[in-house]
Amino acid sequence: MATRTIPAGELIPAAAVGAPSEVRTTTIVVPSSTAIPASVEVGTPVEVWAAPLDEEGVRQAPRILVADAAVAALASSDSVMATNAPSVELVVPRESVADVLAALAGEATLSVVPAQGAS
């Protein structure tokens, strides 16, 4: 089983293959409140930022929710179910899934941005 995103055309290194019990990542689809830069493609390292609501419903300052995600797929905007917010399928560490789901359930505004150094 692949343990990381392997871009098209890349040879599969032994370090990217492991037993299913060793897999420490999963995929999750998140809506981004900001546009996704054209430079972002499958395999691009990204961060997920969240701006949560407080108890009074006031939007709080954004903070990094997931610092080490990678793009698995970009949603097509021509689908019947298309929305204004672009959705991105991300590979995230398993330990980040609960935080992402809690942010979505709590109506936090999520933004997917290229990680520092990503082009």
N, C-alpha and C positions, 0 to 999 in steps of 0.2 A: 504494500500500500504506500502511495506517495505521502510523505510527511511534510511537504511544502509545495507551494505553487511551482510548477515547472513550465516555463514559457514554451510556446511552439518553437520547434527547431533546436531546442537545447537537448544535448545528450543527458541521459538520466544518471546523475552521480549516485554512487552507492549510499552516500550520506542522506540522500533524499528518499530512501526507501526503508521501510521498517514494518514490524508486525503491527496489526491493528491495535494491540494493547499499548503500543508506544506512541500512538498518535495523540498529540497534545493540542490539536487545533480542530476547529469545526468551521462551517460556513453559516453566515447569517445575512439576511437582506435588510438593509437599513435605508430609510429615506434621508436624503441630504437636503437641508434647508438652503444650501448654496449650490450654485452651478458647479459641475465637475469640470475642472480644466481639461482642455483638449489633450494635454500631455499625459493624462492619466489613462492607462490601459491595463489589460490583464497583467498581473504580476507587480504592478506599481505598489511600493510601500506607502501606506497612508496612515493618518491618525484620524480617530473619531473624536470630535469635540462635542460636548453637551452643554446646553444652557438650560438648567432645570428651573422649574417653578417652585417658589417657596410656599409656605402654608397659606399666604394671602393671595397666591396666584400671580405674584410678581416674578418676572423673568430674572434669573440670577446671571452673574458673569459666566461666560463660557469657561470650561476647564477640559483638559484632556481626559477622555473616558477610556479610550484604547490607544496606546502609543505605538503598538506594533502589529497593525493589521496589513493585509495585502489584498488587492483587488482580484476577485475570482471571476467576476463578470459584471458588465455594465448593462443595465436594463435598457431595452429598446423603447424609444419614445413613440413608436408607431403602433403599439399594441392597443387593443380595445380598452384595456384597463389603465391606460396611461394617465398619470396625474401630473400636476405642475412640478412637484418635487421629484428630482431624479432619484432613482433607487439604485443601490450598488450592492452586489453580493460580495461579501468580504470573508476572507479567511482570518479568523481571530483565535487567540488562545482560549482554550476551553474555560479557563478561570475568569474570562471577561464576559462570557455569555450572560450570566445573571445580571451584571451591571448594565449591559446593553438593553436587556429585556425590561429591567426596572426603569430605565430612562424612558423607553418607549411607552411603558404603561403609565408613567408619571407625566407624560406629555412634554418631556424635555425636547428642545429643539436640537437636532443632531446635524452636524456638518462634517463631511468627509473632505479632508484636505491632504495634499501630498505631504509625506514626511519630509523633514529637513534633509536636503541633499538629493531628494528624488526629483527627477526631471520629467 
